[in-house]
Amino acid sequence: MEAQATTSPPPKNPQAQQQLCEAALYVSGRPLDLKTLGSIIGARSEDKIRVVAQAVAERFRRVDSPIQVLELPDGRFVMQLKGEFARQVKKLANRPLLTPGPLRTLSFIALRQPILQSRVVLVRGKLAYGHVKQLKEMDLVAYDKMGQSKLLRTTATFADYFNLPHDVSVMKKELKNVLDLTGQDAGKPEHAEEAANPDTVIG
């Protein structure tokens, strides 16, 4: 009789937990919270999980790797290329974070923030409603209620994830180079054919 496959429990020793933490950050390609990391490395204490993730981040710092692990202001951790390397190799990426439509909407918001959602929709078209919802779910954009509209801005997660300054005025100066979009490009209205290029990447 063939034995059933079983899943081994996560190891408890620190080195193995760090390896699992690193693997989780690598595979996900996005920021992970402590609860998610804990479920992978077999730990419940947030302090313990944070220590493990910080140890992974420190190891990457020590070896001067082009890859870095960052602790974001909201407590999540993310693995990413350093900015100076990301700009040079991003054309090789095969898993875009955003397709062209949301990318241009994000660029438009970031370059003109704070900006009313009604203004974004006026310039970018009605599909921008869906873009803003997606960007909000990804924690790249936040908003405050202002009358019947929303005042949009980028988040600290956006700045950290794409290696941008938190100071908005400084961010705007660097943003065009990072996104590879000019303000004119970002403001173009939405067209159905824009989704034809799935290889657009950000960051």
C-alpha positions as CSV (number, residue, x, y, z in Angstrom):
1,M,0.0,0.0,0.0
2,E,1.4,3.4,-1.0
3,A,2.2,5.7,1.9
4,Q,0.4,9.0,1.9
5,A,2.6,12.1,1.6
6,T,2.9,14.1,4.8
7,T,3.9,17.7,5.4
8,S,6.8,18.1,7.8
9,P,6.3,20.7,10.6
10,P,8.4,23.9,10.2
11,P,11.8,23.5,11.9
12,K,12.4,25.4,15.1
13,N,16.1,26.1,15.0
14,P,17.0,29.7,14.1
15,Q,19.0,29.0,11.0
16,A,16.3,26.9,9.4
17,Q,13.7,29.6,10.3
18,Q,15.8,32.3,8.7
19,Q,16.1,30.1,5.6
20,L,12.3,29.6,5.4
21,C,11.7,33.3,6.0
22,E,14.1,34.2,3.2
23,A,12.4,31.7,0.9
24,A,8.9,33.1,1.7
25,L,10.0,36.7,0.9
26,Y,11.7,35.6,-2.3
27,V,8.7,33.6,-3.6
28,S,6.0,36.1,-2.6
29,G,7.5,39.1,-4.4
30,R,5.5,41.4,-2.2
31,P,5.6,42.6,1.4
32,L,4.6,40.0,4.0
33,D,3.2,40.7,7.5
34,L,4.5,39.0,10.6
35,K,1.5,36.6,10.8
36,T,2.2,35.3,7.3
37,L,5.9,34.9,8.0
38,G,5.1,33.2,11.3
39,S,2.9,30.6,9.6
40,I,5.8,29.7,7.4
41,I,8.6,29.5,9.9
42,G,6.5,27.9,12.7
43,A,6.5,30.8,15.2
44,R,3.6,32.7,16.9
45,S,5.4,35.4,18.8
46,E,5.6,38.6,16.8
47,D,8.8,39.5,18.6
48,K,10.3,36.2,17.6
49,I,9.2,36.5,14.0
50,R,10.5,40.0,13.8
51,V,13.9,38.9,15.2
52,V,14.1,36.2,12.5
53,A,13.2,38.5,9.7
54,Q,15.6,41.2,10.9
55,A,18.4,38.6,11.0
56,V,17.7,37.8,7.3
57,A,17.8,41.6,6.5
58,E,21.1,42.0,8.4
59,R,22.7,39.1,6.6
60,F,21.9,40.7,3.2
61,R,23.3,43.9,4.4
62,R,26.6,42.3,5.6
63,V,27.3,40.6,2.2
64,D,26.6,43.9,0.3
65,S,24.1,42.1,-2.0
66,P,22.2,43.8,-4.7
67,I,19.1,42.3,-3.0
68,Q,17.9,43.8,0.2
69,V,15.3,42.9,2.8
70,L,13.5,45.9,4.2
71,E,11.2,46.3,7.3
72,L,8.5,48.7,6.2
73,P,6.9,51.3,8.5
74,D,3.8,49.1,9.0
75,G,5.9,46.2,10.2
76,R,5.9,44.1,7.1
77,F,9.0,42.8,5.4
78,V,9.8,42.8,1.7
79,M,12.7,41.4,-0.4
80,Q,13.7,43.5,-3.4
81,L,16.5,44.7,-5.6
82,K,18.3,47.9,-4.5
83,G,17.2,50.9,-6.6
84,E,20.5,51.3,-8.4
85,F,20.3,47.7,-9.7
86,A,16.5,47.6,-10.3
87,R,16.6,50.4,-12.9
88,Q,19.3,48.5,-14.9
89,V,17.7,45.1,-15.0
90,K,14.0,45.7,-14.8
91,K,13.6,45.0,-18.5
92,L,14.4,41.4,-17.7
93,A,11.6,41.0,-15.2
94,N,8.9,38.6,-16.3
95,R,6.4,39.2,-13.4
96,P,5.2,42.8,-13.7
97,L,3.8,44.3,-10.5
98,L,1.4,46.4,-12.5
99,T,0.0,46.3,-16.0
100,P,0.2,49.6,-18.1
101,G,-3.2,51.0,-17.0
102,P,-2.8,50.9,-13.2
103,L,0.9,51.8,-13.7
104,R,0.0,55.1,-15.5
105,T,-2.7,55.9,-13.0
106,L,-0.3,55.3,-10.1
107,S,2.3,57.6,-11.8
108,F,-0.3,60.3,-12.3
109,I,-1.4,60.1,-8.7
110,A,2.2,60.1,-7.4
111,L,3.3,63.0,-9.6
112,R,0.4,65.2,-8.6
113,Q,-0.5,64.1,-5.1
114,P,-2.5,65.0,-3.1
115,I,-5.1,64.8,-5.9
116,L,-8.8,64.2,-5.9
117,Q,-10.0,60.9,-7.3
118,S,-12.5,62.8,-9.4
119,R,-9.7,64.6,-11.1
120,V,-7.8,61.3,-11.7
121,V,-11.0,59.9,-13.3
122,L,-11.5,63.0,-15.4
123,V,-8.0,62.7,-16.9
124,R,-7.4,58.9,-16.9
125,G,-11.0,57.8,-17.6
126,K,-13.6,55.7,-15.8
127,L,-11.3,52.6,-15.6
128,A,-9.3,54.6,-13.1
129,Y,-11.9,53.7,-10.4
130,G,-10.7,50.1,-10.7
131,H,-7.1,51.1,-10.8
132,V,-7.4,53.1,-7.5
133,K,-9.2,50.1,-5.9
134,Q,-6.3,47.8,-7.0
135,L,-3.6,50.3,-5.8
136,K,-5.4,50.7,-2.5
137,E,-5.5,46.9,-2.0
138,M,-1.8,46.7,-2.7
139,D,-1.2,49.5,-0.1
140,L,0.4,51.7,-2.8
141,V,-2.3,54.4,-2.5
142,A,-4.3,55.7,0.4
143,Y,-7.0,58.3,0.6
144,D,-9.0,60.7,2.8
145,K,-12.6,61.5,2.3
146,M,-13.2,64.9,0.8
147,G,-16.8,65.7,0.1
148,Q,-18.1,63.1,-2.4
149,S,-14.7,62.4,-3.7
150,K,-11.4,61.1,-2.2
151,L,-8.1,62.8,-1.8
152,L,-5.5,60.4,-3.0
153,R,-1.8,60.1,-2.1
154,T,0.9,57.4,-2.2
155,T,1.8,55.5,0.9
156,A,5.0,54.8,2.9
157,T,4.8,51.3,1.5
158,F,5.0,52.8,-2.0
159,A,8.0,54.8,-1.2
160,D,9.8,51.9,0.5
161,Y,9.0,49.3,-2.0
162,F,10.2,51.4,-4.9
163,N,13.2,52.9,-3.1
164,L,11.8,56.4,-3.2
165,P,12.2,59.2,-0.6
166,H,9.4,59.7,1.8
167,D,9.5,63.5,1.3
168,V,6.9,64.0,-1.5
169,S,8.6,67.0,-3.1
170,V,11.9,65.0,-3.4
171,M,10.0,61.9,-4.5
172,K,8.4,63.7,-7.4
173,K,11.8,64.7,-8.7
174,E,13.0,61.0,-8.8
175,L,9.7,59.4,-9.7
176,K,9.8,60.0,-13.5
177,N,13.1,58.1,-13.8
178,V,12.0,55.3,-11.5
179,L,8.6,54.7,-13.3
180,D,10.1,55.4,-16.8
181,L,7.1,57.6,-17.4
182,T,6.9,61.3,-18.1
183,G,4.1,63.4,-16.6
184,Q,2.6,63.6,-20.1
185,D,2.6,59.8,-20.5
186,A,1.0,59.4,-17.0
187,G,-1.8,61.7,-17.9
188,K,-2.9,59.9,-21.1
189,P,-6.5,58.7,-21.0
190,E,-7.2,55.0,-20.7
191,H,-7.6,53.0,-23.9
192,A,-8.6,49.4,-24.3
193,E,-5.5,48.4,-26.2
194,E,-3.2,49.4,-23.4
195,A,-3.4,46.0,-21.9
196,A,-1.7,44.5,-25.0
197,N,1.7,45.0,-23.4
198,P,1.9,42.7,-20.3
199,D,5.6,43.3,-19.9
200,T,5.5,46.7,-18.4
201,V,7.1,46.8,-15.0
202,I,7.5,49.2,-12.2
203,G,10.4,49.7,-9.9
